[in-house]
Amino acid sequence: MLKTFQFACFSIRQTAAGIESRAKQVSDRRHTQATTTEDPGNPPHHDGHPPASSEEPNTNQALSTASLSSSDPSTDGFPKAQSIQAFWDDSLQKCGWNGAHNLVPHITLCSFKCGDENCEPLVSVLKEVVHSLLPSFPSSLTLDKYVSPNYMGLFLTEHQEDLIKKLAMSFVKEASHLCSPGEVASKALHLTLAYQFPLSQFPRLEALVEAVDQRAPVTWEVRLYSRDTRIHNNEVHKVLYSHVSRDPDELELLIGDFVYVKGDSLASSPDGWVEGTSWLTGSTGFLPINYIERTAESDAWTLHKSIPVIGTSGRECVESLPNRPPISLSLLNLIENSEGSRRSTEALSESSSMDRLHSRQASLEATQSPLLHKQEDLDALYAKVKKPKKEGPLYQFPIKGPRKVIVVRHGERVDFTFGDWIRFCFDEADHYQRRDLNMPESLPERAGAPHSFYKDCPLTHVGLLQATLVGRAMHASGIEVHHVFCSPSLRCVQTCTNILQGLGIAEHMPINIEPGLFEWLAWYHDGMPVWMTLDELSTAGFNLNHSYDPLICREELKDTHESCEQYYGRNAYVTQSIINTTQAQGGTVLLVGHAATLDTCTRQLVGGAPRSAHEMSSIIKKVPYGCTALMGEDDVGHWKLLSPCVLPVTYSGIMVYDWRVLL
């Protein structure tokens, strides 16, 4: 999947109270057109709107920016003359929003498009180019002020502009085999302070510009960013308050998330509600206007790499910069603050925050006892050779009585909870590092990791708990499961295992992996997941039936143009075939799959016709994690939907906790 990159100079932190410029990379199964940005010179409850978008969207990445940012070595607050960041804040507070507030202060260098798989190689190219040109960089950059009634900014001198453009051209040249031809900035390189402002604000803005000390000593950084293409023609708003949707067309809001909305729809809303798209999940729905607040577009960007190059500490830092994965603002806020506000992170730079995190991790690793490592190795080795005890058959077949089929959706998934978690949790050596207590403590070994986790993610700890609760509820209700079939997705295998653990039969009931239970292939037009093999799953500790012959092999799931009717037909065929092949033994069948599975595996067996894609999308938004469907057979062999045997698992979204609120 192509995404657009932009190479730019960012001037952001000119004091210790500066902010981070970061970019968000969020995927969406629906392809969007990438764009670049350039400078020109509790309401009443809502109802009656069309349904929101699909509950499980596919994702792809969007725009990236390599940038140069500035930071003041001072740690004692603002210098006497206002910094660039102080101007940004003061102009917003005293004069209101203008076009410059939509992005952090920056100097655009170039833009280009690149495939999803080439992000890491681009980072390597960036580092190589910076290393090769570093000796020719000046010790500082000189910026000259320019003020007019419709534009205010800082411009590089001609000589320094040539040096910075050389950096951009070298990067584009070296990265040409990874991306489309880059467009190097042809205009004079400049850092915008204000534009698109009312003429009445000119005198006040001019006075603020005069107070900017553009020659203060700063450190400039080269940065690589990506941007979500859905931002185009939309405003970015941060979520101030969480909101649990009460109607299918409403959008659930979580603090720390961003929402893309049309600017004109805010002003024209008749009831205080507006349609928006979640940055985190890609879902679209209606939300209360007073639950969100406009913020800079760059708050929804993802930072891939940051390298100091110019200034008092640039040469010293470039070699010692720690390896770390790309990071998005929302995930950084899990560490830095609880409000998700860009301005609330002003005193915390990207480098310093991540350096502190890596420093803490290094300290923990350095203090671990060698004996502890040996014990962990022994425990891991024992886990691999320890086999479940099988004292005899779990059930005596045939099972008497009417048959039942229980269909369960998997538990909470990591990617929908934490966004672009892979780039945040894996370092450049592909070592996994847990960043939140709801993230997995460790990940199973698999081929292609960590990239193979992109379309085949694990469950969160909450997701594992949901599955265990479902199993315990089945056990408490006296339900017995005699046959188990599961989608090959890791999140489904984990869900199935924890359900069986809740039932107390995980060691005695091997899981049949059935690829035919996988979700709609049309959601994967950019490529199917690479699932873990049976051997990899077994090595990870899952109890599988290696002798099971799937009804539909993995190799058969290639047609990503599968229609919705074909999807219903595939799942109906799998369900009916499972019922037929287990008919002689009788008993209850457990199917573990996805949100749509509850409908696609039961719809036609109870006499219904396949739904349209729109109808199915409306259904799956009403199927939360861990929900079940129950289908029972009557005396004459007809199947019908019954009231589920398990209560739903309901929980509320919580804000991110930052202990520093106690200081």
C-alpha positions as CSV (number, residue, x, y, z in Angstrom):
1,M,0.0,0.0,0.0
2,L,1.5,3.4,-1.0
3,K,1.8,6.1,1.5
4,T,3.0,9.7,1.1
5,F,6.1,11.0,2.8
6,Q,7.1,14.6,3.4
7,F,10.7,15.7,4.2
8,A,10.7,18.9,6.3
9,C,12.5,21.1,8.8
10,F,10.6,21.5,12.0
11,S,11.3,24.3,14.5
12,I,9.5,23.2,17.6
13,R,11.2,23.3,20.9
14,Q,13.2,26.5,21.4
15,T,12.9,26.2,25.2
16,A,12.6,23.4,27.7
17,A,8.9,24.1,27.7
18,G,8.6,23.3,24.0
19,I,6.3,20.7,22.5
20,E,6.7,17.6,20.4
21,S,5.9,17.5,16.7
22,R,4.7,14.0,16.0
23,A,2.9,12.3,13.3
24,K,0.2,9.6,13.4
25,Q,0.2,6.6,11.1
26,V,-3.1,4.9,11.2
27,S,-4.4,2.4,8.7
28,D,-7.7,2.0,7.1
29,R,-8.8,-0.9,4.9
30,R,-10.5,1.7,2.7
31,H,-7.9,3.3,0.5
32,T,-7.5,7.0,0.7
33,Q,-5.6,9.6,-1.4
34,A,-2.6,11.0,0.4
35,T,-2.0,14.7,0.4
36,T,0.5,17.2,1.7
37,T,-0.1,20.5,3.5
38,E,1.5,23.8,2.3
39,D,1.3,27.3,3.5
40,P,-0.7,29.7,1.2
41,G,1.2,33.2,1.1
42,N,-23.6,17.2,27.2
43,P,-26.0,17.9,24.5
44,P,-29.4,16.2,24.1
45,H,-29.2,12.5,23.0
46,H,-28.8,12.1,19.3
47,D,-30.8,10.0,17.0
48,G,-32.0,9.7,13.4
49,H,-28.7,9.6,11.6
50,P,-27.4,7.0,9.2
51,P,-25.4,4.1,10.6
52,A,-21.7,4.5,11.4
53,S,-18.9,2.7,9.5
54,S,-17.7,-0.8,10.0
55,E,-16.7,-1.9,13.5
56,E,-13.6,-3.7,12.3
57,P,-11.9,-1.5,9.6
58,N,-8.7,-2.5,7.8
59,T,-5.8,-0.2,8.1
60,N,-3.0,1.3,6.0
61,Q,-0.4,4.0,6.5
62,A,-0.4,7.5,5.2
63,L,1.9,10.5,5.1
64,S,5.4,10.8,6.6
65,T,7.7,13.7,7.2
66,A,11.4,13.8,7.8
67,S,12.1,17.0,9.7
68,L,14.5,19.2,11.4
69,S,13.4,20.5,14.8
70,S,14.9,23.0,17.2
71,S,15.4,22.8,21.0
72,D,16.9,25.3,23.5
73,P,19.6,23.9,25.8
74,S,18.2,26.1,28.5
75,T,16.2,24.4,31.3
76,D,15.1,27.4,33.3
77,G,12.0,28.5,31.2
78,F,11.7,31.1,28.5
79,P,14.5,33.4,27.7
80,K,13.9,37.2,27.8
81,A,13.0,37.3,24.1
82,Q,10.1,35.1,23.3
83,S,10.9,31.8,21.6
84,I,9.2,30.4,18.5
85,Q,7.1,28.1,20.6
86,A,6.1,31.0,23.0
87,F,4.9,32.9,19.9
88,W,2.9,29.9,18.8
89,D,1.2,29.7,22.2
90,D,0.7,33.4,22.7
91,S,-0.6,34.0,19.3
92,L,-3.2,31.3,19.8
93,Q,-4.2,32.6,23.2
94,K,-4.3,36.3,22.4
95,C,-5.3,36.4,18.8
96,G,-7.1,33.1,18.2
97,W,-6.6,30.3,15.7
98,N,-4.9,31.0,12.4
99,G,-3.6,28.7,9.6
100,A,-0.1,28.3,11.3
101,H,-1.7,26.6,14.3
102,N,-2.7,23.6,12.2
103,L,0.9,22.4,12.2
104,V,3.8,22.9,14.5
105,P,6.4,25.4,13.2
106,H,8.3,23.8,10.4
107,I,10.2,24.1,7.2
108,T,9.0,21.8,4.4
109,L,11.8,20.2,2.4
110,C,10.2,17.6,0.1
111,S,7.5,15.0,-0.2
112,F,7.2,11.5,-1.8
113,K,5.2,8.3,-1.7
114,C,6.4,5.0,-0.4
115,G,5.1,1.5,0.2
116,D,4.1,0.4,3.7
117,E,6.9,-2.2,3.8
118,N,9.7,0.4,3.2
119,C,9.4,2.4,6.4
120,E,12.3,0.8,8.2
121,P,14.6,1.1,5.1
122,L,13.7,4.8,4.9
123,V,14.9,5.3,8.4
124,S,18.2,3.6,7.6
125,V,18.6,5.8,4.5
126,L,17.9,8.9,6.6
127,K,20.5,8.0,9.1
128,E,23.1,7.3,6.4
129,V,22.5,10.6,4.7
130,V,22.7,12.6,7.9
131,H,25.9,10.9,8.9
132,S,27.5,11.6,5.5
133,L,26.5,15.3,5.5
134,L,27.0,16.1,9.1
135,P,30.5,17.6,8.8
136,S,29.3,20.2,6.3
137,F,26.4,21.4,8.5
138,P,26.9,24.9,10.2
139,S,27.0,25.1,14.0
140,S,23.7,27.1,13.9
141,L,21.0,28.3,11.5
142,T,20.2,32.0,10.9
143,L,16.6,32.9,10.4
144,D,15.4,36.3,9.1
145,K,12.0,37.7,10.0
146,Y,9.5,38.5,7.3
147,V,6.2,40.3,8.1
148,S,3.3,41.3,5.8
149,P,-0.4,41.9,6.3
150,N,-1.2,38.3,5.3
151,Y,1.9,36.3,6.2
152,M,4.6,36.2,8.9
153,G,7.5,33.9,9.0
154,L,11.3,33.2,9.3
155,F,13.4,32.6,6.3
156,L,16.8,30.9,6.0
157,T,19.7,32.8,4.5
158,E,20.6,31.8,0.9
159,H,23.8,29.9,1.8
160,Q,22.2,27.9,4.6
161,E,19.2,27.2,2.5
162,D,21.5,25.5,-0.1
163,L,22.9,23.3,2.6
164,I,19.5,22.2,3.9
165,K,18.2,21.6,0.4
166,K,21.3,19.5,-0.3
167,L,20.2,17.3,2.7
168,A,16.7,17.0,1.2
169,M,18.0,16.2,-2.3
170,S,20.5,13.6,-1.0
171,F,17.8,11.9,1.0
172,V,15.5,11.8,-2.0
173,K,18.2,10.4,-4.2
174,E,19.3,7.7,-1.8
175,A,15.6,6.7,-1.1
176,S,14.6,6.7,-4.8
177,H,14.7,2.9,-4.9
178,L,12.2,2.7,-2.1
179,C,9.7,5.4,-3.1
180,S,8.2,7.5,-5.8
181,P,10.3,10.5,-7.1
182,G,10.5,13.1,-4.3
183,E,9.4,16.7,-4.8
184,V,12.1,18.9,-3.2
185,A,10.8,22.3,-2.0
186,S,11.3,24.9,-4.8
187,K,10.3,27.9,-2.7
188,A,12.6,29.8,-0.3
189,L,12.9,27.6,2.8
190,H,10.9,29.2,5.6
191,L,9.3,28.6,9.0
192,T,5.7,30.0,9.1
193,L,4.6,31.9,12.2
194,A,1.2,33.1,11.1
195,Y,-1.1,33.2,8.1
196,Q,-4.8,33.2,7.3
197,F,-5.5,35.6,10.1
198,P,-7.9,38.5,10.3
199,L,-6.4,41.8,9.3
200,S,-7.5,43.2,12.6
201,Q,-5.1,40.9,14.4
202,F,-2.1,42.1,12.3
203,P,-0.8,44.7,14.8
204,R,-0.9,42.3,17.8
205,L,0.7,39.5,15.8
206,E,3.4,41.8,14.5
207,A,4.3,42.8,18.0
208,L,4.5,39.2,19.0
209,V,6.8,38.5,16.0
210,E,9.1,41.3,17.0
211,A,9.6,39.7,20.4
212,V,10.7,36.4,18.9
213,D,14.4,35.8,19.3
214,Q,15.1,33.9,16.1
215,R,18.9,33.9,16.8
216,A,18.7,32.1,20.2
217,P,21.0,29.0,20.4
218,V,19.0,25.9,19.5
219,T,19.6,22.3,18.5
220,W,18.0,21.2,15.2
221,E,16.8,17.7,14.6
222,V,16.1,15.7,11.4
223,R,12.8,13.9,11.8
224,L,10.8,11.4,9.8
225,Y,7.0,11.5,10.1
226,S,3.9,9.9,8.7
227,R,0.4,11.3,8.5
228,D,-3.1,9.7,8.2
229,T,-4.6,10.5,4.8
230,R,-8.1,10.9,6.3
231,I,-7.0,14.3,7.7
232,H,-7.3,15.8,4.2
233,N,-10.1,18.4,4.2
234,N,-10.9,17.6,7.8
235,E,-10.1,19.3,11.1
236,V,-8.4,17.3,13.9
237,H,-10.0,17.4,17.3
238,K,-8.8,15.8,20.5
239,V,-11.2,14.0,22.7
240,L,-11.8,15.8,26.0
241,Y,-14.4,13.4,27.6
242,S,-15.1,9.7,27.0
243,H,-18.5,8.8,25.5
244,V,-20.1,5.4,25.4
245,S,-22.4,5.1,22.3
246,R,-26.0,4.4,23.0
247,D,-27.1,4.1,19.4
248,P,-25.5,2.2,16.5
249,D,-24.8,5.4,14.6
250,E,-22.9,7.0,17.5
251,L,-19.1,7.0,17.8
252,E,-17.5,5.8,21.0
253,L,-14.9,8.3,22.4
254,L,-11.9,7.6,24.4
255,I,-9.7,10.2,26.1
256,G,-6.4,10.4,24.2
257,D,-8.0,9.7,20.8
258,F,-8.5,12.2,18.0
259,V,-11.5,12.7,15.7
260,Y,-11.5,14.0,12.2
261,V,-14.5,16.2,11.4
262,K,-15.6,18.6,8.7
263,G,-15.1,22.2,9.8
264,D,-18.3,23.4,8.2
265,S,-20.4,20.7,9.9
266,L,-19.4,22.0,13.3
267,A,-20.9,25.4,12.6
268,S,-24.0,24.1,10.8
269,S,-24.9,21.4,13.4
270,P,-28.6,21.9,14.4
271,D,-28.5,19.7,17.5
272,G,-24.9,19.8,19.0
273,W,-23.9,16.6,17.3
274,V,-21.4,16.1,14.4
275,E,-20.2,13.2,12.4
276,G,-16.5,12.3,12.9
277,T,-14.0,9.5,12.3
278,S,-11.9,8.0,15.1
279,W,-8.1,8.3,14.6
280,L,-7.6,5.2,16.7
281,T,-10.2,2.7,15.2
282,G,-11.2,4.2,11.9
283,S,-14.9,4.0,12.8
284,T,-17.2,6.8,11.8
285,G,-20.3,8.0,13.8
286,F,-21.9,10.9,15.5
287,L,-20.6,12.5,18.6
288,P,-21.3,15.5,20.9
289,I,-19.5,18.6,19.8
290,N,-18.7,19.7,23.3
291,Y,-16.8,16.5,24.0
292,I,-14.0,17.5,21.6
293,E,-11.6,20.4,21.0
294,R,-9.7,21.4,17.9
295,T,-6.0,20.8,18.0
296,A,-3.1,20.9,15.6
297,E,-3.2,18.4,12.7
298,S,0.4,17.4,13.5
299,D,-0.9,16.1,16.8
300,A,-2.2,13.1,14.8
301,W,1.1,12.3,13.2
302,T,3.6,9.6,13.9
303,L,7.3,10.2,14.5
304,H,9.5,7.5,12.9
305,K,13.0,8.9,13.6
306,S,14.6,12.0,15.2
307,I,18.3,12.8,14.8
308,P,20.0,16.0,16.2
309,V,22.2,17.5,13.5
310,I,22.8,21.3,14.1
311,G,23.4,23.2,17.3
312,T,25.4,22.9,20.5
313,S,24.7,19.2,21.1
314,G,24.0,18.1,17.6
315,R,27.3,16.4,16.8
316,E,27.5,14.7,20.1
317,C,24.0,13.4,20.0
318,V,23.8,11.9,16.6
319,E,26.0,8.9,17.3
320,S,24.7,8.3,20.8
321,L,21.0,8.6,20.0
322,P,19.3,5.4,21.4
323,N,17.6,3.1,19.0
324,R,13.8,3.3,19.5
325,P,10.7,2.5,17.5
326,P,8.5,5.2,15.9
327,I,6.0,6.6,18.3
328,S,2.6,8.3,17.9
329,L,1.2,11.1,20.1
330,S,-1.6,9.0,21.5
331,L,0.7,6.2,22.6
332,L,3.3,8.7,23.9
333,N,0.5,10.2,26.0
334,L,0.1,6.8,27.7
335,I,3.5,7.6,29.2
336,E,3.5,11.4,29.4
337,N,0.0,12.7,30.3
338,S,-3.6,11.7,30.9
339,E,-5.3,14.3,28.9
340,G,-4.1,13.6,25.4
341,S,-3.4,17.3,25.0
342,R,-0.5,18.5,22.8
343,R,0.1,21.5,25.0
344,S,0.1,19.3,28.2
345,T,3.4,17.7,26.9
346,E,5.2,21.0,26.3
347,A,7.8,20.3,28.9
348,L,8.6,16.9,27.6
349,S,10.5,16.4,24.4
350,E,10.3,13.3,22.3
351,S,13.9,12.5,22.8
352,S,13.9,13.2,26.5
353,S,10.8,11.2,27.2
354,M,11.9,8.2,25.3
355,D,15.4,8.5,26.7
356,R,14.0,8.4,30.2
357,L,11.9,5.3,29.3
358,H,14.8,3.5,27.8
359,S,17.0,4.5,30.7
360,R,14.6,3.0,33.2
361,Q,14.4,-0.2,31.1
362,A,18.2,-0.4,30.9
363,S,18.5,0.0,34.7
364,L,16.0,-2.8,35.3
365,E,17.8,-5.1,32.9
366,A,21.2,-4.2,34.5
367,T,20.0,-5.1,38.0
368,Q,18.5,-8.5,37.1
369,S,20.2,-11.4,38.7
370,P,21.9,-13.9,36.3
371,L,20.4,-16.6,38.4
372,L,16.9,-15.2,37.6
373,H,17.6,-15.5,33.9
374,K,18.7,-19.1,34.3
375,Q,15.5,-19.9,36.3
376,E,13.4,-18.2,33.6
377,D,15.3,-20.3,30.9
378,L,14.5,-23.5,32.9
379,D,10.9,-22.5,33.3
380,A,10.6,-21.8,29.6
381,L,12.3,-25.1,28.7
382,Y,9.9,-27.0,31.1
383,A,6.9,-25.4,29.6
384,K,7.9,-26.7,26.2
385,V,8.3,-30.3,27.3
386,K,5.5,-30.4,29.8
387,K,2.6,-32.3,28.3
388,P,-1.0,-32.3,29.5
389,K,-2.1,-35.4,31.3
390,K,-4.7,-37.3,29.4
391,E,-6.2,-39.9,31.8
392,G,-9.0,-40.9,29.5
393,P,-11.6,-39.6,27.1
394,L,-13.3,-36.4,28.2
395,Y,-16.7,-37.5,27.0
396,Q,-18.5,-40.8,26.2
397,F,-19.9,-40.5,22.7
398,P,-22.5,-40.4,21.3
399,I,-23.9,-37.4,23.3
400,K,-27.7,-37.7,23.7
401,G,-30.1,-34.8,23.4
402,P,-30.6,-31.8,21.1
403,R,-27.6,-30.3,19.5
404,K,-26.4,-26.8,19.9
405,V,-23.8,-24.5,18.2
406,I,-22.2,-21.7,20.2
407,V,-20.5,-18.9,18.2
408,V,-18.2,-16.5,20.1
409,R,-16.4,-13.3,19.0
410,H,-12.8,-13.0,20.0
411,G,-11.8,-10.7,22.9
412,E,-10.3,-7.2,22.9
413,R,-7.5,-6.9,20.4
414,V,-4.2,-5.0,20.9
415,D,-4.2,-3.0,17.7
416,F,-7.7,-1.5,18.2
417,T,-6.8,-0.6,21.7
418,F,-3.3,0.9,21.2
419,G,-3.3,1.9,17.6
420,D,0.1,1.4,15.8
421,W,1.4,-0.7,18.7
422,I,4.1,-2.5,16.7
423,R,6.1,0.6,15.9
424,F,5.8,1.6,19.5
425,C,6.6,-1.7,21.2
426,F,9.4,-3.0,19.0
427,D,12.9,-1.5,18.9
428,E,15.1,-1.5,15.8
429,A,16.4,-4.9,16.7
430,D,12.8,-6.2,16.7
431,H,12.8,-6.8,20.4
432,Y,9.3,-6.5,22.0
433,Q,8.9,-4.1,25.0
434,R,5.6,-3.9,26.9
435,R,4.4,-0.3,27.2
436,D,1.1,-0.8,29.1
437,L,-0.2,-3.3,31.7
438,N,-3.0,-4.2,29.2
439,M,-0.5,-5.2,26.6
440,P,0.8,-8.8,26.5
441,E,3.7,-9.5,28.8
442,S,5.4,-11.4,25.9
443,L,4.6,-12.4,22.4
444,P,4.8,-15.9,20.7
445,E,7.7,-16.7,18.4
446,R,6.6,-16.6,14.8
447,A,8.1,-16.2,11.3
448,G,8.1,-12.6,10.0
449,A,7.7,-11.0,13.4
450,P,7.1,-8.2,14.2
451,H,5.5,-7.3,10.8
452,S,3.4,-10.5,10.8
453,F,1.6,-9.2,13.8
454,Y,0.2,-6.3,11.8
455,K,-2.7,-8.3,10.4
456,D,-2.7,-11.0,13.0
457,C,-2.5,-9.3,16.4
458,P,-2.8,-10.8,19.8
459,L,-5.3,-10.0,22.6
460,T,-4.9,-7.5,25.3
461,H,-5.0,-8.7,28.9
462,V,-8.6,-7.5,29.1
463,G,-9.3,-9.6,26.0
464,L,-7.9,-12.7,27.7
465,L,-10.0,-12.0,30.7
466,Q,-13.1,-11.6,28.6
467,A,-12.6,-15.0,27.1
468,T,-11.9,-16.6,30.5
469,L,-15.1,-15.0,31.9
470,V,-17.1,-16.5,29.0
471,G,-15.7,-19.9,29.7
472,R,-16.4,-19.6,33.4
473,A,-20.0,-18.5,32.7
474,M,-20.5,-21.6,30.4
475,H,-19.2,-23.8,33.2
476,A,-21.4,-22.2,35.8
477,S,-24.4,-22.7,33.5
478,G,-23.7,-26.4,33.2
479,I,-22.8,-26.1,29.5
480,E,-20.6,-28.8,28.0
481,V,-18.6,-28.3,24.8
482,H,-17.8,-31.4,22.8
483,H,-16.3,-30.1,19.6
484,V,-14.1,-26.9,19.1
485,F,-13.3,-25.1,15.9
486,C,-11.5,-21.8,15.6
487,S,-10.4,-19.2,13.1
488,P,-6.6,-19.2,12.4
489,S,-6.2,-15.6,13.7
490,L,-4.1,-15.5,16.8
491,R,-6.6,-13.4,18.7
492,C,-9.2,-16.1,18.0
493,V,-6.9,-19.0,19.1
494,Q,-6.1,-17.1,22.3
495,T,-9.9,-16.5,22.9
496,C,-10.7,-20.1,22.3
497,T,-8.0,-21.3,24.6
498,N,-9.1,-19.1,27.5
499,I,-12.7,-20.1,27.0
500,L,-11.7,-23.8,27.4
501,Q,-9.6,-22.8,30.4
502,G,-12.7,-21.2,31.9
503,L,-14.5,-24.5,31.2
504,G,-11.7,-26.4,32.8
505,I,-11.1,-28.6,29.7
506,A,-8.2,-26.8,27.9
507,E,-5.7,-29.6,28.5
508,H,-8.2,-32.3,27.3
509,M,-9.8,-30.5,24.3
510,P,-7.5,-29.8,21.3
511,I,-8.6,-27.0,19.1
512,N,-9.4,-27.6,15.4
513,I,-8.0,-24.7,13.4
514,E,-10.5,-24.0,10.5
515,P,-9.4,-21.3,8.1
516,G,-12.9,-21.2,6.6
517,L,-14.0,-19.4,9.8
518,F,-11.8,-16.3,9.0
519,E,-13.6,-13.0,8.4
520,W,-14.5,-11.3,5.1
521,L,-11.6,-11.4,2.7
522,A,-12.7,-8.2,1.0
523,W,-11.4,-6.4,4.1
524,Y,-7.9,-7.5,3.1
525,H,-7.6,-6.2,-0.5
526,D,-4.0,-5.1,0.3
527,G,-2.9,-8.7,1.3
528,M,-4.0,-11.5,3.5
529,P,-2.5,-12.1,7.0
530,V,0.3,-14.6,7.4
531,W,-1.0,-16.7,10.2
532,M,1.1,-18.6,12.7
533,T,1.6,-22.3,11.6
534,L,0.3,-25.1,13.7
535,D,3.8,-25.8,14.9
536,E,4.3,-22.2,16.0
537,L,1.0,-22.2,17.8
538,S,1.9,-25.5,19.6
539,T,5.3,-24.2,20.6
540,A,3.6,-21.2,22.0
541,G,1.6,-23.5,24.3
542,F,-1.8,-23.9,22.5
543,N,-3.4,-27.3,22.5
544,L,-4.2,-28.1,18.8
545,N,-5.5,-31.1,16.9
546,H,-2.7,-31.6,14.3
547,S,-4.6,-34.4,12.6
548,Y,-7.6,-32.2,11.7
549,D,-8.2,-31.8,8.0
550,P,-9.6,-28.3,7.4
551,L,-12.8,-27.9,5.3
552,I,-11.1,-24.8,3.6
553,C,-7.3,-24.7,3.5
554,R,-5.4,-21.5,4.1
555,E,-4.2,-21.6,0.5
556,E,-7.7,-21.4,-0.7
557,L,-8.4,-18.0,1.0
558,K,-6.8,-15.9,-1.8
559,D,-9.8,-14.1,-3.4
560,T,-9.9,-10.7,-1.7
561,H,-12.7,-9.7,-4.1
562,E,-15.0,-12.1,-2.3
563,S,-18.5,-10.7,-2.3
564,C,-20.5,-10.4,0.9
565,E,-22.8,-13.2,-0.3
566,Q,-19.9,-15.4,-1.0
567,Y,-18.6,-14.7,2.6
568,Y,-22.0,-15.8,4.1
569,G,-21.9,-18.9,1.8
570,R,-18.4,-19.8,2.9
571,N,-19.2,-19.6,6.6
572,A,-22.6,-21.4,6.2
573,Y,-20.8,-24.2,4.3
574,V,-18.2,-24.5,7.1
575,T,-20.8,-24.5,9.9
576,Q,-23.1,-27.0,8.1
577,S,-20.2,-29.3,7.3
578,I,-19.0,-29.2,10.9
579,I,-22.5,-30.2,12.1
580,N,-22.6,-33.0,9.6
581,T,-19.2,-34.5,10.4
582,T,-19.9,-34.5,14.1
583,Q,-23.5,-35.7,13.8
584,A,-22.7,-39.3,14.8
585,Q,-21.0,-38.1,18.0
586,G,-23.7,-35.5,18.8
587,G,-23.1,-32.8,21.4
588,T,-22.4,-29.0,21.4
589,V,-20.1,-27.3,18.9
590,L,-18.1,-24.2,19.8
591,L,-17.1,-21.9,17.0
592,V,-14.7,-19.0,17.8
593,G,-14.3,-16.3,15.2
594,H,-14.9,-12.6,14.5
595,A,-17.7,-10.1,15.0
596,A,-19.5,-11.1,11.7
597,T,-19.1,-14.8,12.5
598,L,-22.0,-14.7,14.9
599,D,-24.3,-13.8,11.9
600,T,-22.5,-15.4,9.0
601,C,-22.3,-18.9,10.6
602,T,-26.0,-18.9,11.7
603,R,-28.0,-16.8,9.3
604,Q,-28.6,-19.3,6.5
605,L,-28.9,-22.3,8.8
606,V,-31.9,-20.7,10.5
607,G,-33.5,-19.9,7.2
608,G,-32.3,-16.4,6.5
609,A,-30.8,-15.0,3.4
610,P,-27.3,-13.6,3.2
611,R,-27.2,-9.9,4.2
612,S,-25.8,-7.1,2.1
613,A,-22.5,-5.6,3.1
614,H,-24.3,-2.5,4.5
615,E,-26.6,-4.7,6.6
616,M,-23.7,-6.8,7.9
617,S,-21.7,-3.7,8.8
618,S,-24.6,-2.5,10.8
619,I,-24.9,-5.9,12.6
620,I,-21.2,-6.2,13.6
621,K,-21.1,-2.8,15.2
622,K,-23.6,-4.2,17.7
623,V,-21.4,-7.3,18.5
624,P,-18.8,-6.3,21.2
625,Y,-15.8,-8.4,22.1
626,G,-16.6,-11.7,23.8
627,C,-20.3,-11.8,22.8
628,T,-22.0,-15.1,21.9
629,A,-24.7,-16.5,19.6
630,L,-26.5,-19.7,20.4
631,M,-28.2,-21.9,17.7
632,G,-30.2,-24.9,18.7
633,E,-31.7,-27.9,16.8
634,D,-35.3,-28.9,17.3
635,D,-36.8,-32.4,17.2
636,V,-37.3,-32.3,13.4
637,G,-33.8,-31.1,12.7
638,H,-34.5,-27.4,12.1
639,W,-32.1,-24.9,13.6
640,K,-33.1,-21.6,15.2
641,L,-31.5,-18.9,17.2
642,L,-31.9,-19.1,21.0
643,S,-31.3,-16.7,23.9
644,P,-27.5,-16.8,24.5
645,C,-26.3,-19.0,27.3
646,V,-23.7,-16.4,28.4
647,L,-24.2,-12.8,29.6
648,P,-22.4,-10.1,27.6
649,V,-19.2,-8.6,29.0
650,T,-19.7,-4.8,29.4
651,Y,-17.0,-2.4,30.6
652,S,-16.3,1.3,30.3
653,G,-13.4,3.1,28.7
654,I,-11.0,4.7,31.2
655,M,-8.7,7.6,30.9
656,V,-4.9,7.1,30.9
657,Y,-3.4,7.5,34.4
658,D,-0.3,9.7,34.9
659,W,1.0,9.5,38.5
660,R,2.5,13.0,38.0
661,V,-0.9,14.6,38.6
662,L,-0.1,13.8,42.3
663,L,3.0,16.1,42.3
